[in-house]
Amino acid sequence: MTGFVLPMWAEISVAALVLAGAGLALLGSFGLLRLPTFFERVHAPAIIATLGCWCVMWGMVLFFSLRQGELAVFPLLIAVFIAITVPIPTIFLMRASLFRARQMGQDVPPSVSRVVPPGVKDS
Amino acid sequence: MNPILSWALPLALCMLALAMLCTMIRLIKGPSAQDRVLALDCMYMNGMLAMLMLGLIDGSSHYFEAALLIALLGFVGTTAMAKFLLRGEVIE
């Protein structure tokens, strides 16, 4: 830890961004804990991947830019990567959950694929 | 260390630890397998943010590589587990 001190406005901005990101992460995790069914729960962690992650990353960009004396954009690499990759496992998980719910005969919406079961007249 | 940041960063780290506790409870009691996979997915993201907080507290950018690795392997792991739940195989 060096003795470098950020200016007051930057300190307040970084603290606000980091606290907002951590608070949104806590909110998303609490939603994951509290919501009743899986299809509602799957929406809660999305707020961590979008707004929570971006808030922390912008705080990091501000912190390291002022600390190094030049524009540091490397934290945005994680944010962009997370924004690109997080929808893919979420879609896989929702499809898997729908598949398993249909196999167990639970009441979920029918498949949208055009496979017509034998003996049923297609309109 | 600055007076405001020296309070805000450990507070944010505590909030992320609390968030990881929430996902841990869901991981343990989750009724179905996909709930547990979703809780793990949420937990790796919280852990990545906590790693970045440690980097901010330390003032070094070396934690960044570890966080990038967590993000990468978390994505691969969650995709593989979701594929397994969907098909019963990871690579067909």
Backbone of each chain as ProteinMPNN parsed JSONL, in Angstrom:
{"seq_chain_A": "MTGFVLPMWAEISVAALVLAGAGLALLGSFGLLRLPTFFERVHAPAIIATLGCWCVMWGMVLFFSLRQGELAVFPLLIAVFIAITVPIPTIFLMRASLFRARQMGQDVPPSVSRVVPPGVKDS", "coords_chain_A": {"N_chain_A": [[0.837, -1.202, 0.0], [0.831, 1.989, -1.092], [1.388, 5.507, -0.368], [-0.481, 6.935, -1.806], [-3.061, 9.252, -2.317], [-6.374, 9.629, -3.249], [-8.227, 12.299, -4.889], [-10.96, 14.081, -3.245], [-13.511, 14.048, -4.55], [-13.255, 11.887, -6.301], [-12.88, 9.845, -4.522], [-15.363, 9.741, -3.2], [-16.986, 9.114, -5.387], [-15.977, 6.603, -6.254], [-16.455, 5.099, -3.931], [-19.272, 5.254, -3.795], [-20.013, 3.967, -6.203], [-18.931, 1.397, -5.84], [-20.214, 0.551, -3.52], [-22.846, 0.599, -4.443], [-22.727, -1.422, -6.412], [-22.078, -3.691, -4.831], [-24.313, -3.701, -3.178], [-26.34, -4.217, -5.04], [-25.567, -6.762, -5.811], [-26.009, -8.116, -3.429], [-28.769, -7.775, -3.287], [-29.646, -9.248, -5.547], [-28.796, -11.834, -4.822], [-30.284, -12.183, -2.532], [-32.816, -12.166, -3.629], [-32.623, -14.531, -5.078], [-32.657, -16.261, -2.947], [-35.182, -15.83, -1.762], [-37.369, -15.897, -3.609], [-40.24, -17.778, -4.754], [-40.542, -19.967, -6.781], [-38.643, -21.882, -9.246], [-38.703, -20.724, -11.793], [-39.181, -18.096, -11.274], [-37.027, -17.492, -9.678], [-34.859, -17.606, -11.406], [-34.553, -15.195, -12.601], [-33.468, -13.435, -10.775], [-30.532, -13.408, -10.315], [-29.681, -12.058, -12.58], [-29.443, -9.344, -12.234], [-27.073, -9.045, -10.916], [-25.207, -9.686, -12.85], [-25.561, -7.682, -14.71], [-26.192, -4.761, -13.805], [-24.937, -4.665, -11.242], [-22.339, -5.714, -11.67], [-21.383, -3.91, -13.631], [-21.409, -1.476, -12.223], [-19.419, -1.902, -10.229], [-17.251, -2.273, -11.932], [-16.988, 0.228, -13.252], [-16.331, 1.774, -11.068], [-13.837, 0.639, -10.5], [-12.451, 1.335, -12.844], [-12.33, 4.139, -12.568], [-10.857, 4.329, -10.168], [-8.339, 3.026, -10.757], [-7.541, 4.482, -12.983], [-7.052, 7.061, -11.95], [-5.094, 6.392, -10.171], [-2.988, 5.298, -11.638], [-2.502, 7.373, -13.337], [-3.183, 7.349, -15.98], [-5.564, 6.398, -18.535], [-7.28, 3.573, -17.54], [-8.634, 0.833, -18.801], [-8.876, -1.826, -18.391], [-10.561, -3.199, -16.424], [-13.049, -3.215, -17.641], [-12.995, -5.31, -19.359], [-13.734, -7.687, -18.01], [-16.392, -7.023, -17.423], [-17.587, -6.779, -19.957], [-17.153, -9.362, -20.913], [-18.668, -10.878, -19.06], [-21.198, -9.818, -19.609], [-21.592, -10.783, -22.156], [-21.471, -13.592, -21.847], [-23.194, -14.506, -19.773], [-26.041, -14.77, -20.44], [-26.113, -17.229, -21.836], [-25.652, -19.697, -20.222], [-27.902, -19.232, -18.629], [-30.085, -19.467, -20.373], [-29.722, -22.136, -21.138], [-30.131, -23.359, -18.641], [-32.804, -22.705, -18.12], [-34.066, -24.024, -20.22], [-33.379, -26.643, -19.566], [-34.717, -26.877, -17.152], [-37.397, -26.58, -17.943], [-37.593, -28.847, -19.576], [-37.196, -30.922, -17.691], [-39.365, -30.438, -16.029], [-41.503, -30.948, -17.77], [-41.06, -33.635, -18.228], [-41.631, -34.68, -15.736], [-44.281, -34.27, -15.708], [-45.387, -31.867, -14.862], [-47.246, -28.744, -14.658], [-46.506, -26.862, -17.136], [-45.861, -24.47, -19.782], [-46.554, -25.631, -23.141], [-44.31, -27.223, -25.57], [-42.781, -25.227, -28.112], [-41.89, -26.159, -30.46], [-42.436, -27.638, -33.735], [-43.214, -30.283, -33.618], [-45.499, -32.744, -34.156], [-47.517, -34.806, -32.268], [-48.176, -38.327, -32.822], [-51.284, -39.256, -34.27], [-52.609, -36.925, -33.815], [-54.361, -34.376, -35.387], [-52.87, -31.997, -37.402], [-53.38, -28.524, -37.463]], "CA_chain_A": [[0.0, 0.0, 0.0], [1.583, 3.239, -1.163], [0.72, 6.617, 0.286], [-1.216, 7.726, -2.784], [-4.403, 9.611, -1.857], [-7.226, 10.127, -4.327], [-9.001, 13.502, -4.533], [-12.182, 13.768, -2.494], [-14.647, 13.699, -5.421], [-13.04, 10.548, -6.832], [-13.093, 8.912, -3.424], [-16.807, 9.591, -2.986], [-17.564, 8.429, -6.547], [-15.596, 5.185, -6.225], [-17.158, 4.456, -2.814], [-20.685, 5.114, -4.136], [-20.169, 2.953, -7.249], [-18.617, 0.079, -5.307], [-21.278, 0.167, -2.596], [-24.028, 0.285, -5.241], [-22.532, -2.736, -7.011], [-22.18, -4.731, -3.816], [-25.703, -3.748, -2.738], [-27.14, -4.903, -6.058], [-25.234, -8.185, -5.725], [-26.729, -8.637, -2.27], [-30.194, -7.813, -3.642], [-29.868, -10.377, -6.439], [-28.647, -13.09, -4.086], [-31.425, -12.297, -1.629], [-33.918, -12.581, -4.468], [-32.424, -15.964, -5.344], [-33.022, -17.008, -1.737], [-36.536, -15.621, -1.281], [-38.462, -16.095, -4.557], [-40.796, -19.102, -4.461], [-40.345, -21.062, -7.737], [-37.398, -21.764, -10.017], [-38.847, -19.833, -12.952], [-39.041, -16.723, -10.78], [-35.678, -17.333, -9.124], [-33.826, -17.528, -12.429], [-34.384, -13.802, -13.013], [-32.836, -12.588, -9.757], [-29.09, -13.157, -10.466], [-29.35, -11.259, -13.771], [-29.092, -7.979, -11.827], [-25.646, -9.041, -10.565], [-24.402, -9.733, -14.071], [-25.689, -6.452, -15.49], [-25.946, -3.475, -13.151], [-23.97, -4.787, -10.158], [-21.003, -5.885, -12.24], [-20.953, -2.687, -14.322], [-21.112, -0.443, -11.218], [-18.102, -2.183, -9.65], [-16.216, -2.087, -12.953], [-16.741, 1.655, -13.473], [-15.568, 2.221, -9.904], [-12.447, 0.213, -10.674], [-11.843, 2.154, -13.91], [-12.025, 5.455, -11.987], [-9.794, 4.166, -9.167], [-7.028, 2.711, -11.334], [-7.136, 5.563, -13.877], [-6.443, 8.139, -11.164], [-3.924, 5.892, -9.477], [-1.878, 5.117, -12.576], [-2.286, 8.593, -14.094], [-3.591, 7.188, -17.376], [-6.854, 5.719, -18.625], [-7.175, 2.124, -17.371], [-9.927, 0.257, -19.171], [-8.865, -3.297, -18.311], [-11.673, -3.84, -15.721], [-14.228, -3.385, -18.495], [-12.876, -6.61, -20.037], [-14.568, -8.651, -17.285], [-17.798, -6.645, -17.533], [-18.054, -7.126, -21.305], [-17.178, -10.825, -21.001], [-19.826, -11.354, -18.288], [-22.424, -9.432, -20.305], [-21.77, -11.642, -23.323], [-21.593, -15.024, -21.578], [-24.179, -14.926, -18.774], [-27.321, -15.277, -20.952], [-26.058, -18.57, -22.428], [-26.028, -20.698, -19.218], [-29.258, -19.004, -18.129], [-31.021, -20.067, -21.327], [-29.568, -23.588, -21.002], [-30.75, -23.798, -17.391], [-34.264, -22.612, -18.241], [-34.505, -25.125, -21.093], [-33.261, -27.894, -18.809], [-35.768, -26.91, -16.144], [-38.652, -26.865, -18.651], [-37.536, -30.247, -20.011], [-37.4, -31.802, -16.542], [-40.73, -30.256, -15.526], [-42.403, -31.665, -18.674], [-40.894, -35.078, -18.031], [-42.306, -35.065, -14.504], [-45.703, -34.049, -15.87], [-45.891, -30.676, -14.182], [-48.023, -27.841, -15.495], [-45.688, -25.821, -17.739], [-46.306, -24.229, -21.159], [-46.132, -26.687, -24.063], [-43.174, -26.922, -26.431], [-43.137, -24.424, -29.272], [-41.42, -26.783, -31.696], [-43.564, -28.074, -34.563], [-43.344, -31.735, -33.632], [-46.89, -33.087, -33.901], [-47.583, -36.186, -31.8], [-48.943, -39.189, -33.728], [-52.693, -39.367, -33.96], [-53.213, -35.599, -33.649], [-54.44, -33.703, -36.683], [-52.236, -30.678, -37.35], [-54.266, -27.539, -38.085]], "C_chain_A": [[0.866, 1.243, 0.0], [0.769, 4.364, -0.523], [-0.09, 7.489, -0.65], [-2.642, 7.982, -2.296], [-5.184, 10.18, -3.028], [-7.859, 11.448, -3.917], [-10.365, 13.123, -3.97], [-13.335, 13.337, -3.388], [-14.499, 12.281, -5.956], [-13.288, 9.505, -5.751], [-14.579, 8.638, -3.211], [-17.431, 8.823, -4.151], [-17.255, 6.942, -6.518], [-16.35, 4.466, -5.113], [-18.619, 4.238, -3.161], [-20.883, 4.015, -5.171], [-19.962, 1.551, -6.689], [-19.718, -0.388, -4.353], [-22.563, -0.157, -3.353], [-23.903, -1.089, -5.884], [-22.683, -3.856, -6.015], [-23.613, -4.85, -3.302], [-26.59, -4.458, -3.743], [-26.842, -6.396, -6.064], [-25.958, -8.833, -4.555], [-28.213, -8.774, -2.571], [-30.501, -9.016, -4.535], [-29.778, -11.705, -5.717], [-29.807, -13.295, -3.118], [-32.674, -12.692, -2.399], [-33.833, -14.052, -4.813], [-32.867, -16.793, -4.146], [-34.514, -16.955, -1.485], [-37.631, -15.981, -2.275], [-38.94, -17.547, -4.523], [-40.463, -20.213, -5.459], [-39.097, -20.821, -8.564], [-37.537, -20.745, -11.131], [-38.905, -18.366, -12.543], [-37.621, -16.476, -10.301], [-34.634, -17.08, -10.189], [-33.604, -16.082, -12.888], [-33.518, -13.005, -12.05], [-31.338, -12.376, -9.985], [-28.722, -12.321, -11.678], [-28.92, -9.853, -13.379], [-27.632, -7.912, -11.395], [-24.811, -8.939, -11.827], [-24.47, -8.425, -14.839], [-25.279, -5.241, -14.658], [-24.902, -3.577, -12.05], [-22.548, -4.851, -10.667], [-20.51, -4.585, -12.879], [-20.635, -1.59, -13.324], [-19.721, -0.657, -10.625], [-17.002, -1.906, -10.666], [-15.94, -0.619, -13.218], [-16.012, 2.259, -12.287], [-14.109, 1.861, -10.014], [-11.736, 1.037, -11.739], [-11.44, 3.511, -13.357], [-10.838, 5.366, -11.044], [-8.436, 3.985, -9.83], [-6.581, 3.771, -12.328], [-6.457, 6.678, -13.1], [-5.157, 7.682, -10.503], [-2.718, 5.774, -10.403], [-1.607, 6.366, -13.399], [-2.578, 8.474, -15.573], [-4.87, 6.368, -17.389], [-6.661, 4.205, -18.545], [-8.533, 1.511, -17.667], [-9.952, -1.25, -18.984], [-9.991, -3.894, -17.474], [-12.896, -4.05, -16.604], [-14.185, -4.695, -19.267], [-13.776, -7.648, -19.366], [-16.037, -8.329, -17.492], [-18.359, -7.034, -18.896], [-18.16, -8.644, -21.45], [-18.397, -11.39, -20.279], [-21.122, -11.044, -19.028], [-22.672, -10.326, -21.508], [-22.138, -13.059, -22.892], [-22.736, -15.399, -20.65], [-25.522, -15.385, -19.354], [-27.28, -16.729, -21.418], [-26.359, -19.656, -21.387], [-27.431, -20.503, -18.674], [-30.287, -19.636, -19.063], [-30.955, -21.588, -21.25], [-30.298, -24.094, -19.769], [-32.268, -23.753, -17.495], [-34.798, -23.726, -19.133], [-34.454, -26.45, -20.351], [-34.388, -28.012, -17.794], [-37.13, -27.203, -16.773], [-38.725, -28.328, -19.062], [-37.842, -31.193, -18.861], [-38.809, -31.662, -15.988], [-41.728, -30.981, -16.425], [-42.299, -33.172, -18.468], [-41.587, -35.561, -16.77], [-43.794, -34.754, -14.542], [-46.243, -32.847, -15.131], [-46.548, -29.73, -15.188], [-47.144, -26.697, -15.975], [-46.197, -25.604, -19.154], [-45.784, -25.309, -22.104], [-44.956, -26.246, -24.917], [-43.632, -26.141, -27.647], [-42.609, -25.037, -30.564], [-42.59, -27.443, -32.41], [-43.671, -29.581, -34.652], [-44.773, -32.09, -33.239], [-46.944, -34.533, -33.424], [-48.462, -37.028, -32.717], [-50.399, -39.272, -33.29], [-53.375, -38.035, -33.771], [-53.206, -34.908, -35.0], [-53.878, -32.291, -36.557], [-53.122, -29.681, -38.081], [-53.519, -26.74, -39.148]], "O_chain_A": [[1.557, 1.523, 0.979], [-0.4, 4.181, -0.181], [-0.363, 8.648, -0.341], [-3.347, 7.051, -1.907], [-4.724, 11.092, -3.714], [-8.018, 11.706, -2.723], [-10.861, 12.016, -4.179], [-14.058, 12.395, -3.065], [-15.482, 11.548, -6.059], [-13.828, 8.43, -6.014], [-15.006, 7.493, -3.062], [-18.303, 7.98, -3.942], [-18.14, 6.112, -6.727], [-16.834, 3.352, -5.314], [-19.17, 3.176, -2.87], [-21.809, 3.212, -5.049], [-20.71, 0.628, -7.012], [-20.111, -1.555, -4.363], [-23.294, -1.07, -2.971], [-24.872, -1.848, -5.903], [-23.334, -4.862, -6.297], [-24.084, -5.952, -3.021], [-27.486, -5.211, -3.363], [-27.737, -7.21, -6.291], [-26.458, -9.952, -4.664], [-28.849, -9.749, -2.172], [-31.486, -9.72, -4.318], [-30.581, -12.605, -5.962], [-30.261, -14.418, -2.903], [-33.5, -13.456, -1.9], [-34.849, -14.747, -4.841], [-33.39, -17.896, -4.306], [-35.082, -17.948, -1.031], [-38.73, -16.34, -1.853], [-38.14, -18.453, -4.291], [-40.129, -21.317, -5.031], [-38.557, -19.715, -8.592], [-36.607, -19.983, -11.397], [-38.7, -17.485, -13.378], [-37.073, -15.39, -10.489], [-33.63, -16.417, -9.928], [-32.579, -15.779, -13.498], [-32.902, -12.014, -12.443], [-30.885, -11.238, -9.86], [-27.569, -11.909, -11.807], [-28.132, -9.225, -14.086], [-27.008, -6.855, -11.488], [-23.828, -8.199, -11.875], [-23.527, -8.087, -15.554], [-24.158, -4.747, -14.783], [-24.062, -2.687, -11.918], [-21.662, -4.149, -10.179], [-19.356, -4.2, -12.694], [-19.687, -0.833, -13.535], [-18.934, 0.284, -10.527], [-15.948, -1.373, -10.319], [-14.783, -0.237, -13.395], [-15.176, 3.147, -12.454], [-13.235, 2.658, -9.67], [-10.571, 1.401, -11.577], [-10.342, 3.993, -13.634], [-9.929, 6.194, -11.091], [-7.487, 4.701, -9.51], [-5.38, 3.962, -12.518], [-5.418, 7.189, -13.518], [-4.239, 8.475, -10.296], [-1.59, 6.094, -10.028], [-0.593, 6.433, -14.094], [-2.266, 9.38, -16.346], [-5.223, 5.726, -16.4], [-5.966, 3.619, -19.376], [-9.471, 1.649, -16.882], [-10.924, -1.902, -19.365], [-10.386, -5.024, -17.762], [-13.694, -4.954, -16.356], [-15.209, -5.151, -19.775], [-14.488, -8.393, -20.039], [-16.847, -9.229, -17.711], [-19.47, -7.556, -18.988], [-19.119, -9.157, -22.027], [-19.082, -12.268, -20.803], [-22.032, -11.871, -19.081], [-23.821, -10.603, -21.851], [-23.017, -13.675, -23.495], [-23.22, -16.529, -20.728], [-26.11, -16.32, -18.81], [-28.31, -17.403, -21.399], [-27.242, -20.479, -21.627], [-28.091, -21.471, -18.298], [-31.244, -20.263, -18.608], [-31.985, -22.262, -21.289], [-30.991, -25.11, -19.817], [-32.949, -24.658, -17.013], [-35.846, -24.307, -18.852], [-35.354, -27.281, -20.478], [-34.949, -29.089, -17.592], [-37.923, -27.968, -16.225], [-39.763, -28.975, -18.922], [-38.624, -32.133, -19.002], [-39.395, -32.642, -15.528], [-42.692, -31.567, -15.93], [-43.295, -33.893, -18.522], [-42.073, -36.691, -16.712], [-44.498, -34.941, -13.55], [-47.429, -32.801, -14.804], [-46.42, -29.899, -16.401], [-47.042, -25.671, -15.302], [-46.898, -26.463, -19.688], [-44.695, -25.844, -21.895], [-44.636, -25.059, -24.988], [-44.731, -26.358, -28.158], [-42.849, -24.501, -31.646], [-43.605, -27.77, -31.794], [-44.164, -30.11, -35.648], [-45.214, -31.78, -32.132], [-46.453, -35.417, -34.127], [-49.395, -36.505, -33.327], [-50.704, -39.347, -32.099], [-54.591, -37.989, -33.585], [-52.18, -34.858, -35.678], [-54.331, -31.494, -35.735], [-53.571, -29.951, -39.195], [-54.102, -25.86, -39.782]]}, "seq_chain_B": "MNPILSWALPLALCMLALAMLCTMIRLIKGPSAQDRVLALDCMYMNGMLAMLMLGLIDGSSHYFEAALLIALLGFVGTTAMAKFLLRGEVIE", "coords_chain_B": {"N_chain_B": [[-4.295, 4.938, 3.153], [-7.434, 6.184, 2.039], [-9.865, 8.006, 3.986], [-12.634, 7.638, 3.414], [-12.804, 5.555, 1.513], [-11.542, 3.535, 2.92], [-13.479, 2.794, 4.671], [-15.637, 2.182, 2.98], [-14.866, 0.108, 1.208], [-14.264, -2.33, 2.772], [-16.866, -2.566, 3.805], [-18.371, -3.066, 1.488], [-17.213, -5.483, 0.829], [-18.111, -7.046, 2.969], [-20.861, -6.999, 2.407], [-20.869, -8.463, 0.031], [-19.989, -10.892, 1.016], [-22.175, -11.562, 2.584], [-24.05, -11.829, 0.546], [-22.975, -14.07, -0.727], [-23.445, -15.874, 1.285], [-26.238, -16.019, 1.204], [-26.591, -17.257, -1.334], [-25.339, -19.622, -0.695], [-27.08, -20.795, 1.16], [-29.244, -21.249, -0.521], [-28.01, -23.047, -2.231], [-27.654, -25.243, -0.572], [-30.259, -25.953, 0.315], [-31.76, -26.0, -1.976], [-34.517, -27.098, -3.886], [-34.421, -28.536, -6.325], [-32.181, -29.871, -8.872], [-31.494, -27.945, -10.769], [-31.845, -25.603, -9.372], [-29.687, -25.681, -7.642], [-27.549, -25.489, -9.428], [-28.02, -22.953, -10.462], [-27.636, -21.472, -8.135], [-24.904, -21.908, -7.735], [-23.935, -20.618, -10.003], [-24.643, -17.989, -9.432], [-23.077, -17.687, -7.197], [-20.414, -17.856, -8.053], [-20.218, -15.506, -9.42], [-20.576, -13.611, -7.387], [-18.287, -14.225, -5.901], [-16.308, -13.487, -7.697], [-16.703, -10.707, -7.796], [-16.066, -10.147, -5.144], [-13.388, -10.803, -5.159], [-12.432, -8.753, -6.798], [-12.968, -6.606, -5.121], [-11.094, -7.128, -3.099], [-8.822, -6.621, -4.598], [-9.146, -3.862, -4.993], [-8.928, -2.975, -2.344], [-6.325, -3.709, -1.777], [-5.073, -2.195, -3.633], [-3.775, -3.051, -5.9], [-3.5, -4.335, -9.244], [-3.354, -7.022, -9.58], [-5.164, -8.863, -8.675], [-7.005, -8.861, -10.607], [-6.515, -10.65, -12.738], [-7.033, -13.116, -11.546], [-9.749, -12.797, -11.039], [-10.722, -12.64, -13.635], [-10.154, -15.22, -14.491], [-11.839, -16.673, -12.784], [-14.328, -15.808, -13.763], [-14.237, -16.84, -16.368], [-13.959, -19.693, -15.997], [-16.175, -20.171, -14.445], [-18.274, -19.651, -16.198], [-17.849, -21.719, -18.098], [-18.173, -23.986, -16.464], [-20.84, -23.721, -15.507], [-22.263, -23.818, -17.915], [-21.635, -26.416, -18.76], [-22.784, -27.951, -16.704], [-25.483, -27.236, -16.975], [-25.975, -28.223, -19.522], [-25.631, -30.902, -19.013], [-27.81, -31.377, -17.325], [-29.801, -30.982, -19.154], [-29.477, -32.899, -21.211], [-28.274, -35.201, -20.215], [-25.788, -35.839, -21.006], [-22.572, -34.34, -21.486], [-20.85, -33.838, -23.669], [-21.849, -34.905, -26.739]], "CA_chain_B": [[-5.633, 4.7, 2.608], [-8.319, 7.319, 2.234], [-10.824, 7.732, 5.062], [-13.939, 7.14, 2.958], [-12.648, 4.253, 0.864], [-11.158, 2.524, 3.9], [-14.726, 2.271, 5.236], [-16.584, 1.682, 1.979], [-14.461, -1.146, 0.561], [-14.595, -3.485, 3.615], [-18.318, -2.706, 3.912], [-18.81, -3.743, 0.264], [-16.759, -6.884, 0.929], [-19.032, -7.717, 3.89], [-22.132, -7.204, 1.701], [-20.684, -9.564, -0.918], [-19.939, -12.128, 1.796], [-23.563, -11.857, 2.94], [-24.682, -12.317, -0.678], [-22.52, -15.451, -0.924], [-24.145, -16.701, 2.279], [-27.586, -16.258, 0.667], [-26.517, -18.274, -2.387], [-24.954, -20.89, -0.06], [-28.292, -21.398, 1.724], [-30.017, -21.78, -1.646], [-27.277, -24.206, -2.752], [-27.843, -26.393, 0.31], [-31.64, -26.403, 0.46], [-32.466, -25.907, -3.247], [-35.28, -28.336, -4.039], [-34.094, -29.322, -7.518], [-30.779, -29.762, -9.302], [-31.245, -26.689, -11.483], [-31.698, -24.557, -8.355], [-28.308, -25.698, -7.13], [-26.66, -24.972, -10.473], [-28.232, -21.503, -10.509], [-26.987, -20.892, -6.958], [-23.455, -21.911, -7.993], [-23.691, -19.576, -11.0], [-24.703, -16.712, -8.711], [-21.998, -17.623, -6.217], [-19.121, -17.533, -8.668], [-20.183, -14.078, -9.759], [-20.304, -12.894, -6.141], [-16.89, -14.433, -5.543], [-15.495, -12.667, -8.591], [-16.791, -9.318, -7.333], [-15.324, -10.054, -3.883], [-11.969, -10.781, -5.527], [-12.12, -7.4, -7.276], [-12.925, -5.749, -3.929], [-9.781, -7.332, -2.476], [-7.857, -5.889, -5.415], [-9.269, -2.43, -4.712], [-8.4, -2.718, -1.002], [-4.88, -3.843, -1.858], [-4.557, -1.189, -4.535], [-2.995, -3.649, -6.986], [-4.348, -4.905, -10.295], [-3.021, -8.434, -9.776], [-6.347, -9.673, -8.426], [-7.845, -8.819, -11.796], [-6.346, -11.884, -13.522], [-7.753, -14.184, -10.852], [-11.182, -12.58, -11.246], [-11.001, -13.011, -15.029], [-10.14, -16.682, -14.549], [-13.068, -17.15, -12.143], [-15.432, -15.556, -14.684], [-14.119, -17.768, -17.499], [-14.228, -21.078, -15.616], [-17.549, -20.242, -13.979], [-19.123, -19.766, -17.395], [-17.709, -23.055, -18.682], [-18.75, -24.961, -15.545], [-22.301, -23.628, -15.478], [-22.775, -24.315, -19.189], [-21.509, -27.876, -18.792], [-23.778, -28.552, -15.805], [-26.813, -27.051, -17.551], [-26.071, -29.169, -20.639], [-25.817, -32.233, -18.431], [-29.192, -31.481, -16.856], [-30.715, -31.0, -20.304], [-29.36, -34.066, -22.087], [-27.68, -36.362, -19.582], [-24.403, -35.937, -21.482], [-22.016, -33.008, -21.707], [-20.46, -33.832, -25.079], [-22.479, -36.067, -27.364]], "C_chain_B": [[-6.544, 5.868, 2.947], [-9.368, 7.002, 3.291], [-12.137, 7.159, 4.568], [-13.801, 5.739, 2.381], [-12.282, 3.174, 1.873], [-12.373, 2.028, 4.683], [-15.572, 1.583, 4.19], [-16.169, 0.326, 1.428], [-14.66, -2.362, 1.476], [-16.089, -3.688, 3.806], [-18.871, -3.438, 2.686], [-18.403, -5.213, 0.29], [-17.674, -7.677, 1.857], [-20.374, -7.977, 3.209], [-22.014, -8.356, 0.71], [-20.598, -10.898, -0.181], [-21.343, -12.547, 2.22], [-24.323, -12.413, 1.732], [-24.263, -13.756, -0.952], [-23.161, -16.389, 0.081], [-25.557, -17.033, 1.8], [-27.558, -17.357, -0.4], [-26.138, -19.629, -1.799], [-26.18, -21.591, 0.532], [-29.135, -21.999, 0.606], [-29.341, -23.025, -2.222], [-27.541, -25.438, -1.885], [-29.283, -26.88, 0.271], [-32.417, -26.413, -0.854], [-33.208, -27.181, -3.585], [-34.831, -29.169, -5.233], [-32.647, -29.064, -7.92], [-30.517, -28.43, -9.992], [-31.171, -25.505, -10.534], [-30.27, -24.497, -7.846], [-27.332, -25.154, -8.157], [-26.79, -23.454, -10.575], [-27.564, -20.821, -9.319], [-25.475, -20.858, -7.133], [-23.088, -20.807, -8.978], [-23.669, -18.202, -10.341], [-23.5, -16.572, -7.782], [-20.654, -17.312, -6.865], [-19.055, -16.069, -9.062], [-19.941, -13.217, -8.515], [-18.844, -13.03, -5.724], [-15.954, -13.614, -6.403], [-15.516, -11.205, -8.156], [-16.033, -9.136, -6.022], [-13.823, -10.021, -4.145], [-11.549, -9.406, -6.029], [-12.088, -6.407, -6.125], [-11.584, -5.875, -3.219], [-8.703, -6.59, -3.253], [-7.912, -4.395, -5.169], [-8.704, -2.095, -3.338], [-6.88, -2.739, -1.038], [-4.261, -2.772, -2.748], [-3.721, -1.746, -5.672], [-3.942, -4.268, -7.999], [-4.065, -6.386, -10.509], [-4.195, -9.355, -9.492], [-7.226, -9.775, -9.664], [-7.744, -10.111, -12.612], [-7.09, -13.044, -12.89], [-9.256, -14.042, -11.071], [-11.58, -12.963, -12.665], [-11.066, -14.526, -15.181], [-11.4, -17.264, -13.917], [-14.247, -16.972, -13.083], [-15.432, -16.576, -15.814], [-14.539, -19.178, -17.101], [-15.631, -21.242, -15.055], [-18.517, -20.389, -15.131], [-19.069, -21.174, -17.964], [-18.384, -24.103, -17.791], [-20.261, -24.929, -15.544], [-22.9, -24.148, -16.774], [-22.726, -25.83, -19.244], [-22.563, -28.526, -17.9], [-25.186, -28.405, -16.36], [-27.025, -28.01, -18.726], [-26.291, -30.584, -20.127], [-27.248, -32.412, -17.953], [-30.159, -31.618, -18.022], [-30.674, -32.331, -21.026], [-28.856, -35.317, -21.393], [-26.266, -36.632, -20.03], [-23.878, -34.517, -21.628], [-21.613, -32.837, -23.163], [-21.033, -35.082, -25.714], [-21.748, -36.408, -28.646]], "O_chain_B": [[-6.432, 6.466, 4.018], [-9.724, 5.837, 3.472], [-12.709, 6.285, 5.218], [-14.577, 4.842, 2.712], [-12.667, 2.017, 1.705], [-12.316, 0.962, 5.295], [-16.161, 0.533, 4.451], [-17.025, -0.528, 1.198], [-15.19, -3.368, 1.003], [-16.552, -4.82, 3.954], [-19.725, -4.315, 2.812], [-19.147, -6.081, -0.167], [-17.984, -8.836, 1.584], [-20.969, -9.038, 3.396], [-22.949, -9.143, 0.559], [-21.073, -11.917, -0.682], [-21.67, -13.734, 2.218], [-25.127, -13.335, 1.861], [-25.085, -14.576, -1.361], [-23.399, -17.559, -0.219], [-26.028, -18.159, 1.957], [-28.383, -18.27, -0.384], [-26.547, -20.667, -2.318], [-26.317, -22.81, 0.43], [-29.672, -23.099, 0.74], [-30.021, -23.955, -2.655], [-27.641, -26.551, -2.403], [-29.522, -28.086, 0.202], [-33.591, -26.784, -0.875], [-32.607, -28.255, -3.576], [-34.857, -30.397, -5.161], [-31.982, -28.173, -7.393], [-29.446, -27.845, -9.827], [-30.515, -24.509, -10.838], [-29.71, -23.42, -7.642], [-26.392, -24.439, -7.807], [-25.795, -22.751, -10.753], [-26.997, -19.736, -9.454], [-24.827, -19.893, -6.729], [-22.065, -20.14, -8.821], [-22.815, -17.365, -10.633], [-22.968, -15.476, -7.602], [-19.843, -16.585, -6.292], [-17.987, -15.457, -9.047], [-19.209, -12.229, -8.564], [-18.234, -12.071, -5.252], [-14.938, -13.107, -5.929], [-14.48, -10.539, -8.144], [-15.42, -8.091, -5.803], [-13.075, -9.321, -3.464], [-10.449, -8.94, -5.73], [-11.287, -5.473, -6.132], [-11.0, -4.879, -2.789], [-7.79, -6.005, -2.669], [-6.88, -3.724, -5.136], [-8.069, -1.054, -3.169], [-6.221, -1.904, -0.418], [-3.072, -2.473, -2.636], [-3.024, -0.989, -6.348], [-5.052, -4.675, -7.657], [-4.491, -6.953, -11.515], [-4.244, -10.481, -9.987], [-8.08, -10.656, -9.763], [-8.749, -10.612, -13.116], [-7.701, -13.857, -13.584], [-9.958, -15.035, -11.266], [-12.645, -13.542, -12.881], [-11.914, -15.054, -15.9], [-11.97, -18.225, -14.433], [-15.083, -17.867, -13.203], [-16.478, -17.112, -16.181], [-15.367, -19.796, -17.77], [-16.223, -22.316, -15.166], [-19.472, -21.161, -15.054], [-20.103, -21.762, -18.279], [-19.076, -24.994, -18.284], [-20.907, -25.976, -15.575], [-23.92, -24.838, -16.756], [-23.667, -26.466, -19.719], [-23.168, -29.529, -18.28], [-26.0, -29.321, -16.243], [-28.119, -28.545, -18.906], [-27.035, -31.366, -20.719], [-27.841, -33.473, -18.147], [-31.195, -32.272, -17.913], [-31.718, -32.851, -21.419], [-28.999, -36.41, -21.942], [-25.605, -37.533, -19.514], [-24.652, -33.591, -21.867], [-21.965, -31.854, -23.814], [-20.737, -36.195, -25.279], [-22.117, -37.36, -29.333]]}, "name": "protein", "num_of_chains": 2, "seq": "MTGFVLPMWAEISVAALVLAGAGLALLGSFGLLRLPTFFERVHAPAIIATLGCWCVMWGMVLFFSLRQGELAVFPLLIAVFIAITVPIPTIFLMRASLFRARQMGQDVPPSVSRVVPPGVKDSMNPILSWALPLALCMLALAMLCTMIRLIKGPSAQDRVLALDCMYMNGMLAMLMLGLIDGSSHYFEAALLIALLGFVGTTAMAKFLLRGEVIE"}
